[in-house]
Amino acid sequence: MKHARILSGLGLSMMIGIAQAQGLSSERGSFGTLPDGRAVEKFTLRNSQGMEAVVIAYGGILQALRVPDKQGKVDDIVLGFDDVDGYLKNGNVYFGATIGRFGNRIAEGRFALDGKTYQIPQNNGSNALHGGPEGFDRKLWQATPHDEDGWVGVQLSYVSPDGEMGFPGTLTTRVTYSLNDANELRIQYHATTDKPTVLNLTNHSYFNLAGAGNPSILEQVATLHASRYTPVNDKLIPTGELPEVAGTPMDFLTPTAFGKHIKDDHPQLKFAEPKQGGFDFNWVLDTGGDLSKLAAEVTDPASGRILQMYTTEPGVQLYTSNFLDGSIHGKGGKAYPHWSAFTLETQHYPDSPNQPDFPSTRLDPGQVYTQTTIYKFPKP
């Protein structure tokens, strides 16, 4: 397939750099400016099936993901904002963001490496969450077109200096979003360091297969190919155990609606959301990092949309937007209420630097960190 050729440059408020080819196309334009005047680029990726992904350079954010339903109606299925200001004012919800240096929680924001202790700023009670208060989700990434055979995409790059947010080593990171005609959105991660460090990158998109802004995901049906999970204490830090999900509300081995057990009287659900319960846990995937094996699937009976997830990572964080309360208004002015979205954050386990029995998140000079996650949307 002949690829789109992407033209460079930005207009003031008009999108430019339109490129089209049979099947796949991309469009490069402006998403506004940051308060310091730096321009935020936007890339729109399209395929011939009516699917469209919008990525912005600020935060490496997946700003929109438009997918047809069983009637062919296209709707945006990820939460987010229409302008940069929305992301700046509501950064603590991480809508669609690239998360780093360390996705999920580190207990007390502290870990040791080769006998030296490192302190990350605490921004989630006593924990460091998603790399601290100024993580990769708040950085302006450099964006360039990145096409390859059968895919159209954008590559984002960011160099995190030694000591940023307390992490050791200068870290050079690339994140590439790509779309193909099989309705697959692929996210590839690549990083190197000049000092021993820890690293756990992910994407924090909030999905609602009925359309972003719909009031509930409780009727949507999930399957997680994960026989075990990492239970947490009251600070949402893993206990180190890896119990089986069988007999618990965390059992999604067979298709189960999110709402079936979300209000069960179970201490883990109360840790995740003390008032009403909710899911906010890491599941240990049975797929062994095999990208060809289905790791998770969610379906929406009403729209017919299906999300299938494949990943090279050992775990996935399912979060049911427990702390959204309708006060945040996103794209099109729509309110985002409680339990109105879910995340599937592919990752290594939370607090891994402090849990020697968990898969290691250490990265040394000369090593290359890579991860690939694919979100596929089969035709209903």
C-alpha positions in Angstrom: 0.0 0.0 0.0 1.3 3.4 -0.9 1.6 5.6 2.2 0.5 9.1 2.9 3.2 11.8 2.6 2.9 14.2 5.5 3.6 17.8 4.9 5.3 19.7 7.7 4.5 23.1 9.3 1.7 24.7 11.3 -0.8 27.4 10.7 -2.1 29.7 13.3 -5.5 28.1 13.9 -6.0 26.1 10.7 -4.9 22.5 10.2 -2.4 22.1 7.5 -0.2 19.3 6.3 -3.0 17.2 4.9 -2.0 13.9 3.4 -4.1 11.2 1.9 -3.6 7.8 0.4 -5.8 4.9 -0.5 -6.9 3.4 2.8 -4.8 5.4 5.2 -4.3 9.1 5.7 -2.8 11.5 8.3 -3.2 15.2 9.0 -0.9 17.4 10.9 -2.1 20.5 12.5 -2.3 22.7 15.6 -3.9 22.0 19.0 -3.1 25.5 20.3 -0.3 26.7 22.5 1.0 26.3 26.1 1.1 29.3 28.4 4.8 29.8 27.6 3.9 30.1 23.9 5.1 26.7 22.7 3.0 25.2 20.0 1.2 21.9 20.6 1.0 19.8 17.4 -1.9 17.5 16.6 -1.8 14.4 14.4 -5.1 12.8 13.0 -4.7 9.3 11.8 -7.5 7.8 9.6 -8.2 4.5 7.9 -10.7 3.3 5.3 -13.0 1.7 7.9 -14.1 5.0 9.4 -11.8 4.9 12.4 -9.8 7.9 13.5 -7.2 8.5 16.2 -6.1 12.0 17.3 -2.8 12.4 19.1 -1.4 15.6 20.6 2.2 16.3 21.4 1.4 17.7 24.9 1.5 14.7 27.3 1.7 12.3 24.4 -2.1 12.2 24.7 -4.6 10.2 22.7 -7.0 13.0 22.5 -9.8 11.3 20.5 -10.6 7.8 19.1 -13.5 7.6 16.8 -14.9 4.1 16.0 -18.0 3.0 14.1 -20.8 1.1 15.9 -22.9 -1.8 14.6 -25.0 0.7 12.6 -21.9 2.4 11.1 -22.3 5.5 13.4 -18.9 6.9 14.4 -18.5 8.2 17.9 -15.5 9.3 20.1 -14.9 6.6 22.7 -12.1 8.2 24.8 -12.5 10.9 27.4 -10.6 14.1 27.0 -10.8 17.8 26.2 -11.3 20.1 23.2 -8.3 22.4 24.0 -5.0 22.5 25.8 -6.4 24.4 28.7 -8.7 21.5 29.6 -5.6 19.2 30.0 -3.6 21.8 31.9 -6.5 22.4 34.4 -7.3 18.7 34.9 -4.0 17.0 34.6 -4.6 14.8 37.7 -7.0 12.6 35.8 -4.5 11.7 33.1 -7.0 11.5 30.2 -5.3 9.7 27.3 -1.8 10.5 28.6 1.5 8.8 28.1 2.6 7.9 31.7 6.2 7.9 32.9 8.7 7.5 34.2 6.8 5.1 36.3 3.2 4.2 35.7 1.1 3.4 38.8 2.2 3.7 42.4 5.5 3.6 44.3 5.1 3.2 48.0 6.2 6.4 49.9 7.6 7.6 46.6 10.8 5.8 47.5 13.0 3.0 46.1 16.5 1.8 46.3 18.9 0.9 43.4 22.4 -0.4 43.9 22.3 0.7 47.6 21.2 4.2 46.9 17.7 5.5 47.8 15.8 7.7 45.5 12.8 9.9 46.4 10.0 10.7 44.0 7.6 13.6 45.0 4.5 12.1 46.7 1.3 13.1 44.8 -1.1 10.3 45.8 -1.3 10.4 49.6 2.0 9.0 50.7 2.6 7.4 47.3 4.2 8.7 44.1 1.7 8.1 41.3 2.5 8.0 37.5 5.9 9.4 37.8 5.2 12.2 40.3 3.4 15.6 39.9 5.4 16.5 36.8 5.5 13.3 34.9 5.6 12.6 31.2 1.9 13.5 30.9 2.8 17.1 31.5 5.7 17.3 29.0 5.7 18.6 25.4 6.9 15.8 23.2 8.6 16.3 19.8 6.3 14.9 17.2 7.2 13.6 13.7 5.3 11.5 11.1 6.1 7.8 11.2 4.6 5.6 8.5 5.5 2.0 7.6 4.1 -0.7 5.5 0.4 -0.9 6.2 0.4 1.6 9.0 0.2 5.4 9.3 1.4 7.1 12.5 3.2 9.6 14.6 6.4 9.2 16.7 6.8 11.2 19.9 10.1 11.7 21.6 11.2 13.2 24.9 14.5 13.3 26.8 14.1 13.2 30.6 17.1 14.6 32.3 19.0 12.8 35.1 17.2 13.5 38.4 13.9 14.7 36.9 11.2 13.9 39.5 14.0 12.2 41.5 14.6 9.4 39.0 18.3 8.6 38.1 19.7 8.6 34.6 19.0 10.6 31.4 16.2 8.7 29.8 15.6 9.0 26.0 12.0 7.9 25.2 10.0 7.3 22.0 6.3 6.5 21.8 4.8 5.7 18.4 1.1 5.6 17.7 0.1 3.8 14.5 -3.2 2.9 12.8 -3.9 0.3 10.2 -6.9 -0.8 8.1 -7.6 -3.7 10.4 -8.8 -1.2 13.0 -5.8 -1.7 15.1 -4.3 1.2 17.1 -0.8 0.2 18.1 1.3 2.0 20.7 5.1 1.2 20.7 7.5 2.3 23.4 11.3 2.5 23.2 13.7 3.9 25.9 17.4 4.0 26.8 19.2 5.3 29.8 22.8 6.4 30.7 22.5 5.3 34.3 20.7 2.4 36.1 17.1 3.4 36.6 13.5 2.1 36.8 10.9 2.4 34.1 7.2 1.5 33.6 5.5 3.3 30.7 1.8 3.0 29.8 -1.1 4.9 28.2 -3.9 6.1 30.4 -6.9 6.3 28.0 -10.3 6.2 29.5 -12.7 4.2 27.3 -16.5 4.2 27.0 -17.5 2.0 24.1 -20.9 3.6 24.1 -19.3 7.0 23.5 -17.4 9.4 25.7 -19.8 11.2 28.0 -22.3 8.4 28.2 -23.3 8.0 31.8 -22.2 4.4 32.6 -20.0 1.5 31.6 -21.6 -0.9 34.1 -23.4 -2.9 31.4 -20.3 -3.2 29.2 -18.9 -6.7 29.4 -15.2 -7.5 30.1 -13.0 -10.5 29.7 -9.5 -10.5 31.2 -7.2 -13.4 30.5 -5.7 -13.1 33.9 -5.9 -15.9 36.5 -4.3 -13.8 39.3 -4.1 -10.2 40.5 -2.1 -8.1 42.9 -4.2 -7.3 45.9 -3.5 -4.0 47.7 -3.5 -2.5 51.2 -5.5 0.5 52.2 -2.9 2.8 50.5 -3.4 0.9 47.2 0.1 -0.6 47.4 0.4 -4.3 46.5 0.8 -6.7 49.4 3.2 -8.9 47.3 0.7 -11.7 47.1 -0.6 -13.1 43.8 -3.8 -14.9 44.6 -6.2 -16.4 42.1 -9.1 -14.3 41.0 -11.5 -17.3 41.3 -14.2 -16.7 43.8 -13.5 -12.9 44.0 -15.1 -9.9 42.3 -11.8 -9.7 40.3 -12.8 -12.8 38.2 -13.2 -11.7 34.6 -11.9 -15.0 33.1 -15.4 -15.4 31.5 -17.3 -12.4 30.0 -18.7 -10.4 33.0 -20.4 -7.0 33.1 -18.4 -4.4 35.0 -21.5 -3.7 37.1 -22.0 -7.3 38.2 -19.7 -7.3 41.2 -18.5 -3.7 41.4 -20.7 -3.0 44.5 -19.9 -6.3 46.3 -19.0 -6.2 49.9 -15.3 -7.0 49.4 -12.4 -5.2 51.2 -10.4 -4.8 48.0 -13.2 -2.9 46.3 -13.5 -0.7 49.3 -9.8 0.1 49.2 -10.2 1.1 45.6 -13.2 3.3 46.3 -14.3 3.6 49.9 -17.8 5.0 49.3 -19.2 2.7 46.7 -16.6 0.2 45.7 -14.8 0.0 42.3 -12.0 -1.6 40.4 -8.5 -0.2 40.5 -6.2 -3.2 40.4 -3.4 -4.8 38.5 -4.3 -8.1 36.9 -1.5 -10.6 36.1 -2.0 -11.6 32.5 -1.8 -15.2 31.4 -0.5 -14.3 28.0 3.2 -14.3 29.0 3.9 -11.2 26.9 2.9 -12.9 23.7 1.5 -10.1 21.5 -0.4 -12.6 19.4 -2.5 -13.7 22.4 -5.7 -11.9 23.3 -5.1 -10.3 26.8 -8.5 -8.5 27.3 -11.7 -7.8 25.6 -14.6 -5.4 26.3 -17.9 -5.3 24.5 -20.8 -2.9 24.6 -24.1 -4.7 24.0 -25.9 -1.4 23.0 -23.5 -0.1 20.3 -21.9 -3.4 19.4 -18.4 -2.0 19.7 -15.7 -4.4 20.7 -12.3 -3.5 22.1 -9.6 -6.2 22.0 -6.3 -5.7 23.7 -2.9 -7.4 23.0 0.3 -6.5 24.8 3.9 -7.6 25.6 3.4 -6.4 29.2 2.9 -8.8 32.1 0.0 -6.9 33.7 -2.9 -4.5 33.1 -4.5 -2.0 35.4 -8.3 -2.0 35.1 -9.7 1.2 36.6 -13.4 2.1 36.5 -13.1 5.9 36.9 -14.1 5.6 40.5 -13.3 9.2 41.3 -15.0 11.0 38.4 -18.1 12.7 39.8 -19.6 14.7 37.0 -17.8 17.9 37.9 -15.3 17.6 35.0 -16.8 18.5 31.6 -14.9 17.3 28.6 -15.2 17.3 24.8 -18.4 18.9 23.6 -19.1 20.1 27.2 -20.2 16.6 28.2 -20.0 15.7 31.9 -18.0 12.7 32.9 -19.8 11.0 35.8 -18.8 8.2 38.2 -18.2 4.9 36.5 -18.5 6.4 33.1 -15.2 5.0 31.7 -12.6 2.2 32.2 -8.9 2.0 31.6 -6.7 -0.9 30.4 -3.2 0.4 31.3 -0.7 -2.2 30.2 2.2 -2.3 32.6 4.6 -4.0 35.0 3.1 -4.4 38.4 2.7 -1.4 40.8 5.5 -0.7 43.3 7.8 -3.2 41.5 11.0 -1.4 42.5 10.1 -2.3 46.1 8.8 -5.8 45.4 11.7 -8.2 44.6 9.4 -11.0 43.6 7.7 -9.0 40.9 9.0 -8.8 37.3 11.8 -6.3 37.3 11.4 -2.7 36.1 15.2 -2.0 36.1 16.8 -0.6 33.0 20.6 -0.4 32.7 22.8 1.5 30.2 23.2 -0.6 27.0 19.7 -2.1 27.5 16.7 -1.1 25.4 13.2 -0.9 27.0 10.5 -1.9 24.5 6.8 -2.4 24.9 4.0 -2.9 22.4 0.2 -2.6 23.1 -2.5 -3.0 20.5 -6.1 -1.9 20.9 -8.2 -3.6 18.2 -11.8 -2.8 17.2 -13.3 -5.6 15.1 -16.3 -4.8 13.0 -19.4 -5.4 15.1 
